[in-house]
């Protein structure tokens, strides 16, 4: 890939990354997906132990706990810990036998462990799980505070259940890692020559900790009631890895702008300008190659193509489907049979359905800290232009908006801001509309 093509690709990855406001990604994407949930007596006790070790380990204070004191504290709240396990299991069991039983599956229920799945339902699965145990966790904090107050002979304040254990994501499969994986996959969705493995190899060679990119599927989350101390440490490490990824992308882009020298080990398709230049060079040197005794040296003039057409299986070849407003399915061999399928499986129909609601939905979602609606000019300009199917089989919804003057608020531009970035507002609005059509997992991209 040429330096120009690499720069375009890296800018696209960085743009996708910056367009994902982590809080909104969590609320509109991650939290509503299927959740696998686990809570164990051992996990809660670990949270209590780590909290006490962190906050009561200074021998110079009056609030010092020896190892045996911590064991005694664990024993003092064990009744409440067991009650949390039992009550959580009972609550999920009721749900699994109720009117919405298809959304809840109780897998394991013992005195020490509860495992369950919360299927996607259109509302936050994360919040629903939290409701299962929140009262019992609060009680653990209250009993622990009372025990320590009695031990020290004075009131011990600030001990709450959330200081002990939190509903946390499995390590390296959290919100940040999932958002990064989705951003990279979206950016690479139309780069047929640049595989995810090749791109990750490039990042690794630049010093990026690849644990920042979730290595498992991102259409479901695994959460559990884990140690708050450990969760805070994991979150800090994830943010550090994310910042490193951003730095590497920016440095690589700046290097390409300054030197115009491409990186080795980063294959991909050429841009239109690059293809045009290569064609001219190829045409120019062709007569000289026929001359005897003449050696012709040029840059790499082999054109690397990226497909923007239909993903079908034909003699082992894979291409990418893209449906736009001007596309017509004329029953071409290998075309899709749209009869009897849902709106989510009819890309052309889906474009129309989303566009019908998109301007008013964007306008509704505007307001501080996002862009503020004044004239309706921005919201009325937002439009879905096409729906592509990624190599992994997920819809990728392309949209546009009035870039002059609003693109200035995108991250990386003059007035760039995570809150004001139009892409996060539009992504949130599209997802709000898409819930009605049961699309499942999909991506959005500004074209």
N, C-alpha and C positions, 0 to 999 in steps of 0.2 A: 504494500500500500504506500502511496506517495505521502510526503509530509503533509500536504494539503488534505488528503483523505483522512489521515490519522488525526489531524487537528479537528476536522469536522466531527469525527467519531467521538473524540474525547470531550469536545464541547457538548455533544449530544448527551453523553453519559452524565457530565457534570450538571447540565441543565435538568435532566430527569431527576437527578439526586436533589438538587436545590429546590425543585418544584414540589417536593414531598415534605410538607410541614409535618413533623413527626407526630404532633398532637392530633392533627386532623387525620393523618394516615391511621393512627390508632383507632380513633373514634369511628371513622367511616369505612375502614377496610378490615383491620386486624380484629377489633373487638366483636364484629358481627359474624365472623367466620366460625366454623365448627371448632369447639374447644374440647381437648382431652384434659381431664382434671384429676388430680391426686392430692390427698391429704393423709398424712401419717402421724401417728403419735411420736415417732422418732424425729420427724422433721420439725414438729412444734417444739419438742424438748431441746433440739439443737438450737432453735431460734432463741429460746429462753436462756440457755447456757451462754451463747455468744453475746447476747445483750448484757447479761450480768458481768461477764468477763470484760467487756468493753467499758462499762460504766461504773463498776465497783471494784476495780483492780488497783487503785492507788492506795498504798499502805500509809501514806502521809495524811489521809483524811479519816474522818470518823465513819465514813461509809465504805469500809473495806470488807470484802467477802473472801474468805479462804475457800479453797476447792471443796472442802467438806460443807461449808456454808451454802455453796451453790447447789450441791447435791441435796441438801435439806430443803432449799427453796423449790427445787424441782419436785420433790416429794410432796410439798405443801400444796402445789397446784395440780397434782396429777389427776385428782378427781375431776377438775374442770376440763383438763385436756381430754380425758376419756369421754366426758360429756359432749365436747365439741365433735369428736369423731362419731359418736352414736347419733347425735341430733342431725348432723349433716347427712349421714347415711339415710336416716329415716325420711328426711325432707326430699332427698332425691328419689327415694323409693316411692314416695307418694306421687311425685311428678311422673315417674315412669309408668304409673298405673292410672294416671288421670286422663282427661280429655285430650291433652296434647302429648300423649305418651310417646309418639313417634320422634319427638325431639330430645328425649332423655333416655339414656341407657346406663343403668347401674351395673357395673362390671364386677366389682369386688366390694364387699361390705363385711368387715370383721371388727373386732374390738380395737385393732390398731391401724387399720387401713381402709380408705374409701377411694375407689377408682370409678370414674364415670365419664360419659361423653355427652356433650351438649351440642346438638346438631344446629346448623345454621337456620335461623328463624326470621331474620330481618331486623332483629333488635340485638342489643349488646349481650352477648353470651358471657362476657367478662363480668359485667355488672350482676347478671343473674346468678353466677356462681358465688360472687361476694355475698349476696343476700343469704346464701345457705348457712354461713357460719359467723357472720359479723357480730351478732349478739353474744354468742358463746366466746368469741375471741376477746371481746370487750370485758367479759366477766373474768377471763384469765388474768388480764391486766389489773383489774380491780383487786382480785384475791392476792396477787403477787405483791402489789403495793401495800396492802394491809399487813401481809406477813412481814415484809421488810421494815415497815414502820414500827411494828411490834418488836422486832429484833433490835433495831437501832434506838428504840426509845424516843423517837421523834418521827414526825410525818415525812414520808418519802413521796415527793411529788413528781409528776411527769411520766409516770409509767402507764402506758396505754397498750392495748392489744396490738396496734399497728407498729409499735416499737419492737415487738417481739417477732411477729411473723406477718408476711404480706403475700398477697396473691401475686406470684411472680412467674415469668415465663422461663421455660427450660433454657439452660445456659447455651449461648450462641444461636438461639432460636427466638430471640426477643423482637421487639418492635423495630429497633434500629436495624438489626441484621435482616429482617424480613423486608423492610422498606428499601434497603440497599440492594438486595437481590432483585426485587421487583423493578427498581430503577435501571439496573444494568440490563436485565432481560428485556425491558421495553426498548432501551436504546439499541440493543443488538438485534431486535426482532426483524429488521429489514436488512441486516448485514449478513448475508448468506455466507460470506467467506470468513467472517470473524466469529469463531465459536466462543461460547462462554469459557471453555477450558483454556483457549488461547489467550483470551482477555485476562483471565485470572492469573495465568502464568506471567503475563506482562506486568500486572500489578505486583505480584510477588517479587519479581526481579527489581522493582522499584522500591521495595521495602515495606509494602503494605501487608499487614497481618490479615490473611484471608478469612479469619474467623469473623470479620466484619460483614462478610457475605454469607447469608444463611445457606447452608449446604443441603437442606432438605426442602421439600415442597412447602410453599408459602400459603396454601389455601386452607390450612388449618393450624391452630395454635395448641401448644401443650403448656398448661399452667399448673401450679401447685401452691399450697400454703407453705412457703419456705422462709428461712431465716431472713429477717429484715436487714441485719448487718451484712450478710452475704449478698443480698440483692442490691444493696447500695454500692457495694464494691464492684459487682458485676456491671451495674449501670455506668459507673465512672469509667470502667475499662472499655465498655462499648463506645462511649462518647469519645474517648481518646483514640480508639481505632478509627472511628468515623472521621475525626478531625485530620488524622494522618492520611486517610484516603483522599479527602478534599485537597490537602496540601500537595499530594503527589499528582493529582489530576491537573491542578493549576500550574505546578512547576513544569509538567510535561507539555502543556499547552503553550506556556511561555517559551519553552525551549524550541518548540516547532516554529513559533512565530519569529523568533530571533535568528535561528540558524537555518531553517528550511531543510534540515536534515532529518529524514525519517528514522524512527526507531526500528531496529530489527526485531523480529519475533512478534509483530503485530499485523497479521494479515487482514485483508478486508477489501471491499469494493472501492473503486475509484469514483470520485465526484464527476459531474458532467464536465467541468472545466478541465480536470485532469485527463479524462478520456479524449476530449477535443485536442488537447496539446499532444497527447501520445499519437493520435491519428495523424496530425500534421508532421510530427517528427518522423514517424514511420514512412509516410509518403515522400518526405524530403530525401531521406537516406536510401530509399529503395534502389534508385538508379546507380548509386555509387557502389552498392554491394555487388553489382554485376561486373564491376571493373576488376580486371586481373591485377594482383599485386597491391590492392587497396584494402586496408583493414578499417572497418567502420566501428567506432565505439559510441554508444549512446547510453542514456539513462534506461531504466527498465521501461520498455514500451509495451509490455504485455498488459492488455486491458483486463481488469478483474471486474466481472459483472455481479450485480446483486439483483435478485428477482423481486418484482413488486406485483406478481400475479398470483395465480391460484395454487394453493397447497393441495396437491393431489398425488396419489401414488401411481406412477407410470414407469414401468421398467426400472424400478429402483431409484428414480429421480424424484426429488422433493422441491417444490416451489411454494411460494407464499401467496395466499389469496388476498386480494384487496377489493372491497366493494365500495364504490363511491356513488355520489348522487347521480352521475351520468351513466352508471353501469346497467346493462340490461342482460338478464339471463335468457338467452335465446335457445336453450335446450341443447347447447353444445355438448358434444360427447364428454362425459365426465363431469358435467355441470351438476349443481345441487337440485334435488327434488324438494321444493319448499312446501309441498302440500301437507296439511295436517300437522305442521310443526309449530312450536311456540314462537312468539315475537323474537325471543332471544336467538332463535336459530334462523331468522330471516333478516340478514343484515340490512337490506335496503329498506324494509319496513321499519326496522328498529331505528334507522337514521331519522326517518320521518317522525316517529313517535317521540324520540328524544328532542328533536328540534322544535316540536310543537310546544313543549313545556320548558325548554331550556332558558329562553330570555327571562320569563317571569320567575323561574326558580333562582337564577343568578341574581336577579334584582332583589328577591326576598332575602337572599343570604348575604347581601352587601351590608356594610355598616362596620364601624370601628370594632376591632383593629384592622379589618379588611378594607378594601376600597369602598368609598362611600358613594351612594347613588345620588346624582344631582340632576342630570338631564335624561337619563335612560339610554344615552348613546352607547355606553360600553355594553350593558346587558343585551341590548338589541342587536349588537354586532356578533355576539357569540353564536357559533354554529358548528355542528358536527359535519365534517366533510367526507369521511370515509370510515369504514370498519375493516381492518385487516385481521387475518388469523395468524398468530405467531407460529413458529415451528413447533411449539409445544401444544398448539391447539387452542389457545385462549384468544378471545377477541381483544383487539387493540384499537381503541376508538380515537380517531384523529379529529381534532377540532381547530378552529381558528377564531380570532377576534380582531378588533381594530387595533393593529400594532402601533399605529401613529395616532395618539400619543401614549398609549397605555403600556407598551412593552418596556418603557423606561423603569417600571416598577418590578420587572423580573430580576431575580438574583443574578448578579453579574453585570447589570446595566447601571446607568448613572444613579438612579434613585432606588436601586434594588433593595427589597426588603422581604423577609420571610412572611410577614403578615400581609403586605400589600401585593405580593406576587399574584398576578391574575390567574396563573396556572393552578395554584392550590384552591382558589375560589371556584374555578370552573370544574376541576376534578371533583371537588366536594359536591357540587350541584349535579353533575352527571351521575354520580353514585347515588345521590338521593332519588333521582328519577329512576335509575336502573333497578332499584329494589323492587319496583312494581312489576318488572318483567322477568324476574328470576333468571338473570343472566349468569349468576355465579361469579367466578373470578374473571376479572378483565383488567386491562391497562388503559390509561389515557395518555395522549401525547399531543403537544401543540405542533401544528404543521405550518 
